[in-house]
């Protein structure tokens, strides 16, 4: 399973990335970029925390624990 970063880097080449960076510099200026990146990082962090704390995330963790437990039991019984 490819990560989003790998997919984006495969689509965007060096020239495209340079063009995007220049457009951002022109639109926002050099002083606003750190604020934008800080806000983007905070948003990504909040999104990750929300998905990790969600009911679906907790359910998936429980299912994974159960699968690991059953797998361990099967391996233990096969070695008898």
PyMOL Python script that loads the backbone (N, CA, C, O; Angstrom):
from pymol import cmd

cmd.read_pdbstr("""\
ATOM      1  N   UNK A   1       0.854  -1.177   0.000  1.00  0.00           N
ATOM      2  CA  UNK A   1       0.000   0.000   0.000  1.00  0.00           C
ATOM      3  C   UNK A   1       0.892   1.230   0.000  1.00  0.00           C
ATOM      4  O   UNK A   1       1.721   1.413   0.891  1.00  0.00           O
ATOM      5  N   UNK A   2       0.714   2.052  -0.992  1.00  0.00           N
ATOM      6  CA  UNK A   2       1.545   3.233  -1.108  1.00  0.00           C
ATOM      7  C   UNK A   2       0.992   4.361  -0.234  1.00  0.00           C
ATOM      8  O   UNK A   2      -0.218   4.520  -0.075  1.00  0.00           O
ATOM      9  N   UNK A   3       1.904   5.122   0.313  1.00  0.00           N
ATOM     10  CA  UNK A   3       1.469   6.263   1.106  1.00  0.00           C
ATOM     11  C   UNK A   3       1.119   7.419   0.186  1.00  0.00           C
ATOM     12  O   UNK A   3       1.516   7.446  -0.979  1.00  0.00           O
ATOM     13  N   UNK A   4       0.386   8.356   0.714  1.00  0.00           N
ATOM     14  CA  UNK A   4      -0.024   9.518  -0.076  1.00  0.00           C
ATOM     15  C   UNK A   4       1.194  10.299  -0.547  1.00  0.00           C
ATOM     16  O   UNK A   4       1.210  10.834  -1.656  1.00  0.00           O
ATOM     17  N   UNK A   5       2.216  10.360   0.305  1.00  0.00           N
ATOM     18  CA  UNK A   5       3.430  11.094  -0.050  1.00  0.00           C
ATOM     19  C   UNK A   5       4.097  10.452  -1.255  1.00  0.00           C
ATOM     20  O   UNK A   5       4.537  11.156  -2.164  1.00  0.00           O
ATOM     21  N   UNK A   6       4.179   9.129  -1.278  1.00  0.00           N
ATOM     22  CA  UNK A   6       4.800   8.424  -2.390  1.00  0.00           C
ATOM     23  C   UNK A   6       4.007   8.664  -3.667  1.00  0.00           C
ATOM     24  O   UNK A   6       4.590   8.870  -4.731  1.00  0.00           O
ATOM     25  N   UNK A   7       2.694   8.638  -3.569  1.00  0.00           N
ATOM     26  CA  UNK A   7       1.850   8.859  -4.736  1.00  0.00           C
ATOM     27  C   UNK A   7       2.041  10.282  -5.268  1.00  0.00           C
ATOM     28  O   UNK A   7       2.179  10.488  -6.473  1.00  0.00           O
ATOM     29  N   UNK A   8       2.048  11.260  -4.356  1.00  0.00           N
ATOM     30  CA  UNK A   8       2.220  12.642  -4.790  1.00  0.00           C
ATOM     31  C   UNK A   8       3.591  12.880  -5.406  1.00  0.00           C
ATOM     32  O   UNK A   8       3.708  13.603  -6.395  1.00  0.00           O
ATOM     33  N   UNK A   9       4.620  12.286  -4.839  1.00  0.00           N
ATOM     34  CA  UNK A   9       5.955  12.476  -5.390  1.00  0.00           C
ATOM     35  C   UNK A   9       6.080  11.814  -6.755  1.00  0.00           C
ATOM     36  O   UNK A   9       6.862  12.262  -7.593  1.00  0.00           O
ATOM     37  N   UNK A  10       5.318  10.755  -6.984  1.00  0.00           N
ATOM     38  CA  UNK A  10       5.329  10.111  -8.290  1.00  0.00           C
ATOM     39  C   UNK A  10       4.643  10.964  -9.342  1.00  0.00           C
ATOM     40  O   UNK A  10       5.029  10.936 -10.511  1.00  0.00           O
ATOM     41  N   UNK A  11       3.628  11.723  -8.940  1.00  0.00           N
ATOM     42  CA  UNK A  11       2.884  12.551  -9.876  1.00  0.00           C
ATOM     43  C   UNK A  11       3.606  13.878 -10.110  1.00  0.00           C
ATOM     44  O   UNK A  11       3.687  14.355 -11.242  1.00  0.00           O
ATOM     45  N   UNK A  12       4.125  14.467  -9.040  1.00  0.00           N
ATOM     46  CA  UNK A  12       4.767  15.773  -9.136  1.00  0.00           C
ATOM     47  C   UNK A  12       6.264  15.619  -9.350  1.00  0.00           C
ATOM     48  O   UNK A  12       6.950  14.933  -8.594  1.00  0.00           O
ATOM     49  N   UNK A  13       6.751  16.268 -10.390  1.00  0.00           N
ATOM     50  CA  UNK A  13       8.184  16.283 -10.636  1.00  0.00           C
ATOM     51  C   UNK A  13       8.815  17.516 -10.019  1.00  0.00           C
ATOM     52  O   UNK A  13       8.142  18.300  -9.350  1.00  0.00           O
ATOM     53  N   UNK A  14      10.094  17.683 -10.242  1.00  0.00           N
ATOM     54  CA  UNK A  14      10.831  18.811  -9.678  1.00  0.00           C
ATOM     55  C   UNK A  14      10.326  20.149 -10.161  1.00  0.00           C
ATOM     56  O   UNK A  14      10.228  21.098  -9.383  1.00  0.00           O
ATOM     57  N   UNK A  15      10.001  20.234 -11.448  1.00  0.00           N
ATOM     58  CA  UNK A  15       9.524  21.502 -12.000  1.00  0.00           C
ATOM     59  C   UNK A  15       8.167  21.885 -11.424  1.00  0.00           C
ATOM     60  O   UNK A  15       7.917  23.056 -11.137  1.00  0.00           O
ATOM     61  N   UNK A  16       7.299  20.906 -11.256  1.00  0.00           N
ATOM     62  CA  UNK A  16       5.974  21.194 -10.711  1.00  0.00           C
ATOM     63  C   UNK A  16       6.068  21.675  -9.270  1.00  0.00           C
ATOM     64  O   UNK A  16       5.387  22.622  -8.878  1.00  0.00           O
ATOM     65  N   UNK A  17       6.913  21.021  -8.490  1.00  0.00           N
ATOM     66  CA  UNK A  17       7.089  21.409  -7.091  1.00  0.00           C
ATOM     67  C   UNK A  17       7.663  22.821  -7.009  1.00  0.00           C
ATOM     68  O   UNK A  17       7.214  23.625  -6.192  1.00  0.00           O
ATOM     69  N   UNK A  18       8.641  23.125  -7.839  1.00  0.00           N
ATOM     70  CA  UNK A  18       9.240  24.458  -7.864  1.00  0.00           C
ATOM     71  C   UNK A  18       8.195  25.510  -8.232  1.00  0.00           C
ATOM     72  O   UNK A  18       8.161  26.585  -7.635  1.00  0.00           O
ATOM     73  N   UNK A  19       7.355  25.208  -9.202  1.00  0.00           N
ATOM     74  CA  UNK A  19       6.311  26.136  -9.611  1.00  0.00           C
ATOM     75  C   UNK A  19       5.313  26.380  -8.473  1.00  0.00           C
ATOM     76  O   UNK A  19       4.888  27.513  -8.251  1.00  0.00           O
ATOM     77  N   UNK A  20       4.948  25.329  -7.763  1.00  0.00           N
ATOM     78  CA  UNK A  20       4.024  25.467  -6.627  1.00  0.00           C
ATOM     79  C   UNK A  20       4.650  26.325  -5.533  1.00  0.00           C
ATOM     80  O   UNK A  20       3.990  27.207  -4.984  1.00  0.00           O
ATOM     81  N   UNK A  21       5.914  26.073  -5.212  1.00  0.00           N
ATOM     82  CA  UNK A  21       6.606  26.847  -4.173  1.00  0.00           C
ATOM     83  C   UNK A  21       6.683  28.321  -4.568  1.00  0.00           C
ATOM     84  O   UNK A  21       6.444  29.196  -3.735  1.00  0.00           O
ATOM     85  N   UNK A  22       7.011  28.601  -5.820  1.00  0.00           N
ATOM     86  CA  UNK A  22       7.070  29.990  -6.279  1.00  0.00           C
ATOM     87  C   UNK A  22       5.701  30.657  -6.216  1.00  0.00           C
ATOM     88  O   UNK A  22       5.599  31.821  -5.827  1.00  0.00           O
ATOM     89  N   UNK A  23       4.659  29.942  -6.591  1.00  0.00           N
ATOM     90  CA  UNK A  23       3.308  30.510  -6.526  1.00  0.00           C
ATOM     91  C   UNK A  23       2.923  30.832  -5.087  1.00  0.00           C
ATOM     92  O   UNK A  23       2.313  31.868  -4.821  1.00  0.00           O
ATOM     93  N   UNK A  24       3.277  29.947  -4.160  1.00  0.00           N
ATOM     94  CA  UNK A  24       2.980  30.195  -2.745  1.00  0.00           C
ATOM     95  C   UNK A  24       3.748  31.416  -2.249  1.00  0.00           C
ATOM     96  O   UNK A  24       3.199  32.247  -1.526  1.00  0.00           O
ATOM     97  N   UNK A  25       5.024  31.523  -2.638  1.00  0.00           N
ATOM     98  CA  UNK A  25       5.818  32.688  -2.239  1.00  0.00           C
ATOM     99  C   UNK A  25       5.215  33.982  -2.767  1.00  0.00           C
ATOM    100  O   UNK A  25       5.169  34.985  -2.054  1.00  0.00           O
ATOM    101  N   UNK A  26       4.759  33.963  -4.001  1.00  0.00           N
ATOM    102  CA  UNK A  26       4.181  35.166  -4.601  1.00  0.00           C
ATOM    103  C   UNK A  26       2.858  35.526  -3.924  1.00  0.00           C
ATOM    104  O   UNK A  26       2.597  36.693  -3.633  1.00  0.00           O
ATOM    105  N   UNK A  27       2.035  34.521  -3.680  1.00  0.00           N
ATOM    106  CA  UNK A  27       0.714  34.785  -3.101  1.00  0.00           C
ATOM    107  C   UNK A  27       0.772  35.221  -1.643  1.00  0.00           C
ATOM    108  O   UNK A  27       0.059  36.138  -1.236  1.00  0.00           O
ATOM    109  N   UNK A  28       1.618  34.568  -0.860  1.00  0.00           N
ATOM    110  CA  UNK A  28       1.588  34.805   0.583  1.00  0.00           C
ATOM    111  C   UNK A  28       2.782  35.580   1.113  1.00  0.00           C
ATOM    112  O   UNK A  28       2.700  36.160   2.196  1.00  0.00           O
ATOM    113  N   UNK A  29       3.860  35.605   0.402  1.00  0.00           N
ATOM    114  CA  UNK A  29       5.057  36.283   0.877  1.00  0.00           C
ATOM    115  C   UNK A  29       5.827  35.417   1.852  1.00  0.00           C
ATOM    116  O   UNK A  29       5.289  34.467   2.420  1.00  0.00           O
ATOM    117  N   UNK A  30       7.085  35.754   2.038  1.00  0.00           N
ATOM    118  CA  UNK A  30       7.976  34.946   2.876  1.00  0.00           C
ATOM    119  C   UNK A  30       7.624  34.932   4.351  1.00  0.00           C
ATOM    120  O   UNK A  30       7.916  33.958   5.046  1.00  0.00           O
ATOM    121  N   UNK A  31       7.002  35.995   4.842  1.00  0.00           N
ATOM    122  CA  UNK A  31       6.715  36.074   6.280  1.00  0.00           C
ATOM    123  C   UNK A  31       5.502  35.252   6.687  1.00  0.00           C
ATOM    124  O   UNK A  31       5.404  34.828   7.839  1.00  0.00           O
ATOM    125  N   UNK A  32       4.583  35.020   5.770  1.00  0.00           N
ATOM    126  CA  UNK A  32       3.356  34.277   6.090  1.00  0.00           C
ATOM    127  C   UNK A  32       3.538  32.763   5.992  1.00  0.00           C
ATOM    128  O   UNK A  32       2.760  32.015   6.583  1.00  0.00           O
ATOM    129  N   UNK A  33       4.534  32.307   5.270  1.00  0.00           N
ATOM    130  CA  UNK A  33       4.697  30.869   5.038  1.00  0.00           C
ATOM    131  C   UNK A  33       4.900  30.081   6.335  1.00  0.00           C
ATOM    132  O   UNK A  33       4.270  29.035   6.494  1.00  0.00           O
ATOM    133  N   UNK A  34       5.752  30.532   7.275  1.00  0.00           N
ATOM    134  CA  UNK A  34       5.874  29.769   8.526  1.00  0.00           C
ATOM    135  C   UNK A  34       4.550  29.636   9.279  1.00  0.00           C
ATOM    136  O   UNK A  34       4.270  28.596   9.875  1.00  0.00           O
ATOM    137  N   UNK A  35       3.740  30.691   9.248  1.00  0.00           N
ATOM    138  CA  UNK A  35       2.432  30.630   9.903  1.00  0.00           C
ATOM    139  C   UNK A  35       1.529  29.616   9.201  1.00  0.00           C
ATOM    140  O   UNK A  35       0.817  28.853   9.853  1.00  0.00           O
ATOM    141  N   UNK A  36       1.564  29.614   7.872  1.00  0.00           N
ATOM    142  CA  UNK A  36       0.761  28.653   7.113  1.00  0.00           C
ATOM    143  C   UNK A  36       1.185  27.216   7.407  1.00  0.00           C
ATOM    144  O   UNK A  36       0.338  26.343   7.596  1.00  0.00           O
ATOM    145  N   UNK A  37       2.488  26.973   7.444  1.00  0.00           N
ATOM    146  CA  UNK A  37       2.991  25.619   7.700  1.00  0.00           C
ATOM    147  C   UNK A  37       2.652  25.172   9.124  1.00  0.00           C
ATOM    148  O   UNK A  37       2.335  24.006   9.361  1.00  0.00           O
ATOM    149  N   UNK A  38       2.723  26.115  10.066  1.00  0.00           N
ATOM    150  CA  UNK A  38       2.373  25.792  11.449  1.00  0.00           C
ATOM    151  C   UNK A  38       0.901  25.405  11.538  1.00  0.00           C
ATOM    152  O   UNK A  38       0.548  24.433  12.205  1.00  0.00           O
ATOM    153  N   UNK A  39       0.054  26.161  10.870  1.00  0.00           N
ATOM    154  CA  UNK A  39      -1.375  25.854  10.853  1.00  0.00           C
ATOM    155  C   UNK A  39      -1.657  24.524  10.163  1.00  0.00           C
ATOM    156  O   UNK A  39      -2.502  23.753  10.617  1.00  0.00           O
ATOM    157  N   UNK A  40      -0.951  24.257   9.072  1.00  0.00           N
ATOM    158  CA  UNK A  40      -1.121  22.991   8.365  1.00  0.00           C
ATOM    159  C   UNK A  40      -0.693  21.820   9.240  1.00  0.00           C
ATOM    160  O   UNK A  40      -1.387  20.805   9.306  1.00  0.00           O
ATOM    161  N   UNK A  41       0.436  21.957   9.906  1.00  0.00           N
ATOM    162  CA  UNK A  41       0.916  20.902  10.802  1.00  0.00           C
ATOM    163  C   UNK A  41      -0.048  20.656  11.950  1.00  0.00           C
ATOM    164  O   UNK A  41      -0.297  19.511  12.325  1.00  0.00           O
ATOM    165  N   UNK A  42      -0.589  21.728  12.504  1.00  0.00           N
ATOM    166  CA  UNK A  42      -1.555  21.597  13.601  1.00  0.00           C
ATOM    167  C   UNK A  42      -2.818  20.893  13.120  1.00  0.00           C
ATOM    168  O   UNK A  42      -3.370  20.053  13.831  1.00  0.00           O
ATOM    169  N   UNK A  43      -3.270  21.227  11.933  1.00  0.00           N
ATOM    170  CA  UNK A  43      -4.456  20.586  11.372  1.00  0.00           C
ATOM    171  C   UNK A  43      -4.248  19.105  11.127  1.00  0.00           C
ATOM    172  O   UNK A  43      -5.125  18.296  11.429  1.00  0.00           O
ATOM    173  N   UNK A  44      -3.099  18.742  10.584  1.00  0.00           N
ATOM    174  CA  UNK A  44      -2.777  17.328  10.341  1.00  0.00           C
ATOM    175  C   UNK A  44      -2.703  16.579  11.661  1.00  0.00           C
ATOM    176  O   UNK A  44      -3.212  15.464  11.771  1.00  0.00           O
ATOM    177  N   UNK A  45      -2.077  17.177  12.658  1.00  0.00           N
ATOM    178  CA  UNK A  45      -1.950  16.543  13.978  1.00  0.00           C
ATOM    179  C   UNK A  45      -3.330  16.303  14.595  1.00  0.00           C
ATOM    180  O   UNK A  45      -3.586  15.233  15.148  1.00  0.00           O
ATOM    181  N   UNK A  46      -4.218  17.295  14.502  1.00  0.00           N
ATOM    182  CA  UNK A  46      -5.567  17.147  15.043  1.00  0.00           C
ATOM    183  C   UNK A  46      -6.339  16.061  14.305  1.00  0.00           C
ATOM    184  O   UNK A  46      -7.089  15.301  14.919  1.00  0.00           O
ATOM    185  N   UNK A  47      -6.160  15.987  13.001  1.00  0.00           N
ATOM    186  CA  UNK A  47      -6.834  14.955  12.216  1.00  0.00           C
ATOM    187  C   UNK A  47      -6.361  13.558  12.631  1.00  0.00           C
ATOM    188  O   UNK A  47      -7.172  12.647  12.797  1.00  0.00           O
ATOM    189  N   UNK A  48      -5.049  13.399  12.796  1.00  0.00           N
ATOM    190  CA  UNK A  48      -4.515  12.104  13.232  1.00  0.00           C
ATOM    191  C   UNK A  48      -5.040  11.730  14.610  1.00  0.00           C
ATOM    192  O   UNK A  48      -5.423  10.583  14.840  1.00  0.00           O
ATOM    193  N   UNK A  49      -5.058  12.685  15.519  1.00  0.00           N
ATOM    194  CA  UNK A  49      -5.578  12.415  16.864  1.00  0.00           C
ATOM    195  C   UNK A  49      -7.052  12.034  16.828  1.00  0.00           C
ATOM    196  O   UNK A  49      -7.485  11.138  17.553  1.00  0.00           O
ATOM    197  N   UNK A  50      -7.820  12.713  15.985  1.00  0.00           N
ATOM    198  CA  UNK A  50      -9.250  12.420  15.892  1.00  0.00           C
ATOM    199  C   UNK A  50      -9.476  11.016  15.335  1.00  0.00           C
ATOM    200  O   UNK A  50     -10.357  10.297  15.807  1.00  0.00           O
ATOM    201  N   UNK A  51      -8.690  10.624  14.342  1.00  0.00           N
ATOM    202  CA  UNK A  51      -8.876   9.285  13.772  1.00  0.00           C
ATOM    203  C   UNK A  51      -8.403   8.214  14.733  1.00  0.00           C
ATOM    204  O   UNK A  51      -8.987   7.132  14.780  1.00  0.00           O
ATOM    205  N   UNK A  52      -7.358   8.488  15.500  1.00  0.00           N
ATOM    206  CA  UNK A  52      -6.868   7.502  16.460  1.00  0.00           C
ATOM    207  C   UNK A  52      -7.830   7.327  17.625  1.00  0.00           C
ATOM    208  O   UNK A  52      -7.935   6.235  18.182  1.00  0.00           O
ATOM    209  N   UNK A  53      -8.530   8.384  17.998  1.00  0.00           N
ATOM    210  CA  UNK A  53      -9.434   8.342  19.143  1.00  0.00           C
ATOM    211  C   UNK A  53     -10.861   7.964  18.756  1.00  0.00           C
ATOM    212  O   UNK A  53     -11.719   7.833  19.629  1.00  0.00           O
ATOM    213  N   UNK A  54     -11.122   7.789  17.484  1.00  0.00           N
ATOM    214  CA  UNK A  54     -12.485   7.496  17.047  1.00  0.00           C
ATOM    215  C   UNK A  54     -12.898   6.083  17.440  1.00  0.00           C
ATOM    216  O   UNK A  54     -12.057   5.238  17.747  1.00  0.00           O
ATOM    217  N   UNK A  55     -14.177   5.848  17.427  1.00  0.00           N
ATOM    218  CA  UNK A  55     -14.704   4.525  17.747  1.00  0.00           C
ATOM    219  C   UNK A  55     -14.213   3.485  16.752  1.00  0.00           C
ATOM    220  O   UNK A  55     -13.904   2.355  17.131  1.00  0.00           O
ATOM    221  N   UNK A  56     -14.140   3.859  15.493  1.00  0.00           N
ATOM    222  CA  UNK A  56     -13.681   2.921  14.470  1.00  0.00           C
ATOM    223  C   UNK A  56     -12.230   2.531  14.733  1.00  0.00           C
ATOM    224  O   UNK A  56     -11.869   1.359  14.627  1.00  0.00           O
ATOM    225  N   UNK A  57     -11.403   3.511  15.073  1.00  0.00           N
ATOM    226  CA  UNK A  57     -10.006   3.222  15.381  1.00  0.00           C
ATOM    227  C   UNK A  57      -9.875   2.283  16.558  1.00  0.00           C
ATOM    228  O   UNK A  57      -9.072   1.350  16.525  1.00  0.00           O
ATOM    229  N   UNK A  58     -10.654   2.519  17.599  1.00  0.00           N
ATOM    230  CA  UNK A  58     -10.614   1.646  18.775  1.00  0.00           C
ATOM    231  C   UNK A  58     -11.108   0.246  18.444  1.00  0.00           C
ATOM    232  O   UNK A  58     -10.542  -0.743  18.910  1.00  0.00           O
ATOM    233  N   UNK A  59     -12.168   0.163  17.636  1.00  0.00           N
ATOM    234  CA  UNK A  59     -12.682  -1.145  17.230  1.00  0.00           C
ATOM    235  C   UNK A  59     -11.637  -1.917  16.434  1.00  0.00           C
ATOM    236  O   UNK A  59     -11.457  -3.118  16.636  1.00  0.00           O
ATOM    237  N   UNK A  60     -10.955  -1.228  15.536  1.00  0.00           N
ATOM    238  CA  UNK A  60      -9.930  -1.896  14.733  1.00  0.00           C
ATOM    239  C   UNK A  60      -8.776  -2.390  15.600  1.00  0.00           C
ATOM    240  O   UNK A  60      -8.223  -3.461  15.350  1.00  0.00           O
ATOM    241  N   UNK A  61      -8.415  -1.617  16.613  1.00  0.00           N
ATOM    242  CA  UNK A  61      -7.352  -2.050  17.521  1.00  0.00           C
ATOM    243  C   UNK A  61      -7.773  -3.296  18.290  1.00  0.00           C
ATOM    244  O   UNK A  61      -6.967  -4.206  18.489  1.00  0.00           O
ATOM    245  N   UNK A  62      -9.029  -3.343  18.721  1.00  0.00           N
ATOM    246  CA  UNK A  62      -9.537  -4.510  19.439  1.00  0.00           C
ATOM    247  C   UNK A  62      -9.558  -5.741  18.532  1.00  0.00           C
ATOM    248  O   UNK A  62      -9.188  -6.835  18.959  1.00  0.00           O
ATOM    249  N   UNK A  63      -9.989  -5.563  17.291  1.00  0.00           N
ATOM    250  CA  UNK A  63     -10.014  -6.677  16.349  1.00  0.00           C
ATOM    251  C   UNK A  63      -8.600  -7.193  16.099  1.00  0.00           C
ATOM    252  O   UNK A  63      -8.383  -8.402  16.012  1.00  0.00           O
ATOM    253  N   UNK A  64      -7.651  -6.289  15.985  1.00  0.00           N
ATOM    254  CA  UNK A  64      -6.263  -6.690  15.761  1.00  0.00           C
ATOM    255  C   UNK A  64      -5.745  -7.506  16.949  1.00  0.00           C
ATOM    256  O   UNK A  64      -5.049  -8.504  16.763  1.00  0.00           O
ATOM    257  N   UNK A  65      -6.084  -7.082  18.163  1.00  0.00           N
ATOM    258  CA  UNK A  65      -5.667  -7.824  19.356  1.00  0.00           C
ATOM    259  C   UNK A  65      -6.260  -9.226  19.351  1.00  0.00           C
ATOM    260  O   UNK A  65      -5.576 -10.198  19.671  1.00  0.00           O
ATOM    261  N   UNK A  66      -7.544  -9.328  18.984  1.00  0.00           N
ATOM    262  CA  UNK A  66      -8.202 -10.632  18.951  1.00  0.00           C
ATOM    263  C   UNK A  66      -7.566 -11.541  17.903  1.00  0.00           C
ATOM    264  O   UNK A  66      -7.350 -12.727  18.154  1.00  0.00           O
ATOM    265  N   UNK A  67      -7.271 -10.992  16.741  1.00  0.00           N
ATOM    266  CA  UNK A  67      -6.646 -11.784  15.678  1.00  0.00           C
ATOM    267  C   UNK A  67      -5.276 -12.270  16.119  1.00  0.00           C
ATOM    268  O   UNK A  67      -4.924 -13.428  15.892  1.00  0.00           O
ATOM    269  N   UNK A  68      -4.502 -11.396  16.747  1.00  0.00           N
ATOM    270  CA  UNK A  68      -3.179 -11.796  17.235  1.00  0.00           C
ATOM    271  C   UNK A  68      -3.293 -12.879  18.296  1.00  0.00           C
ATOM    272  O   UNK A  68      -2.474 -13.797  18.334  1.00  0.00           O
ATOM    273  N   UNK A  69      -4.303 -12.783  19.159  1.00  0.00           N
ATOM    274  CA  UNK A  69      -4.510 -13.784  20.198  1.00  0.00           C
ATOM    275  C   UNK A  69      -4.870 -15.139  19.589  1.00  0.00           C
ATOM    276  O   UNK A  69      -4.330 -16.169  19.993  1.00  0.00           O
ATOM    277  N   UNK A  70      -5.775 -15.134  18.625  1.00  0.00           N
ATOM    278  CA  UNK A  70      -6.174 -16.378  17.963  1.00  0.00           C
ATOM    279  C   UNK A  70      -4.994 -16.975  17.206  1.00  0.00           C
ATOM    280  O   UNK A  70      -4.791 -18.189  17.239  1.00  0.00           O
ATOM    281  N   UNK A  71      -4.220 -16.145  16.529  1.00  0.00           N
ATOM    282  CA  UNK A  71      -3.045 -16.617  15.799  1.00  0.00           C
ATOM    283  C   UNK A  71      -2.056 -17.268  16.752  1.00  0.00           C
ATOM    284  O   UNK A  71      -1.487 -18.314  16.441  1.00  0.00           O
ATOM    285  N   UNK A  72      -1.847 -16.657  17.906  1.00  0.00           N
ATOM    286  CA  UNK A  72      -0.934 -17.215  18.901  1.00  0.00           C
ATOM    287  C   UNK A  72      -1.450 -18.557  19.411  1.00  0.00           C
ATOM    288  O   UNK A  72      -0.678 -19.501  19.575  1.00  0.00           O
ATOM    289  N   UNK A  73      -2.754 -18.640  19.662  1.00  0.00           N
ATOM    290  CA  UNK A  73      -3.354 -19.897  20.132  1.00  0.00           C
ATOM    291  C   UNK A  73      -3.186 -21.001  19.083  1.00  0.00           C
ATOM    292  O   UNK A  73      -2.879 -22.141  19.430  1.00  0.00           O
ATOM    293  N   UNK A  74      -3.384 -20.674  17.814  1.00  0.00           N
ATOM    294  CA  UNK A  74      -3.228 -21.658  16.744  1.00  0.00           C
ATOM    295  C   UNK A  74      -1.791 -22.139  16.661  1.00  0.00           C
ATOM    296  O   UNK A  74      -1.537 -23.336  16.522  1.00  0.00           O
ATOM    297  N   UNK A  75      -0.843 -21.197  16.747  1.00  0.00           N
ATOM    298  CA  UNK A  75       0.574 -21.594  16.703  1.00  0.00           C
ATOM    299  C   UNK A  75       0.939 -22.467  17.887  1.00  0.00           C
ATOM    300  O   UNK A  75       1.674 -23.443  17.738  1.00  0.00           O
ATOM    301  N   UNK A  76       0.426 -22.118  19.078  1.00  0.00           N
ATOM    302  CA  UNK A  76       0.719 -22.919  20.284  1.00  0.00           C
ATOM    303  C   UNK A  76       0.137 -24.318  20.167  1.00  0.00           C
ATOM    304  O   UNK A  76       0.784 -25.290  20.558  1.00  0.00           O
ATOM    305  N   UNK A  77      -1.078 -24.436  19.633  1.00  0.00           N
ATOM    306  CA  UNK A  77      -1.686 -25.764  19.510  1.00  0.00           C
ATOM    307  C   UNK A  77      -1.012 -26.582  18.423  1.00  0.00           C
ATOM    308  O   UNK A  77      -1.004 -27.811  18.501  1.00  0.00           O
ATOM    309  N   UNK A  78      -0.443 -25.933  17.404  1.00  0.00           N
ATOM    310  CA  UNK A  78       0.237 -26.664  16.342  1.00  0.00           C
ATOM    311  C   UNK A  78       1.563 -27.238  16.837  1.00  0.00           C
ATOM    312  O   UNK A  78       2.029 -28.241  16.296  1.00  0.00           O
ATOM    313  N   UNK A  79       2.172 -26.639  17.834  1.00  0.00           N
ATOM    314  CA  UNK A  79       3.460 -27.094  18.350  1.00  0.00           C
ATOM    315  C   UNK A  79       3.323 -28.224  19.375  1.00  0.00           C
ATOM    316  O   UNK A  79       4.332 -28.788  19.798  1.00  0.00           O
ATOM    317  N   UNK A  80       2.101 -28.565  19.780  1.00  0.00           N
ATOM    318  CA  UNK A  80       1.881 -29.631  20.745  1.00  0.00           C
ATOM    319  C   UNK A  80       2.108 -30.928  20.127  1.00  0.00           C
ATOM    320  O   UNK A  80       1.971 -31.959  20.786  1.00  0.00           O
TER     321      UNK A  80
END
""", "prot")
cmd.dss("prot")
cmd.show_as("cartoon", "prot")
cmd.util.cbc("prot")
cmd.orient("prot")
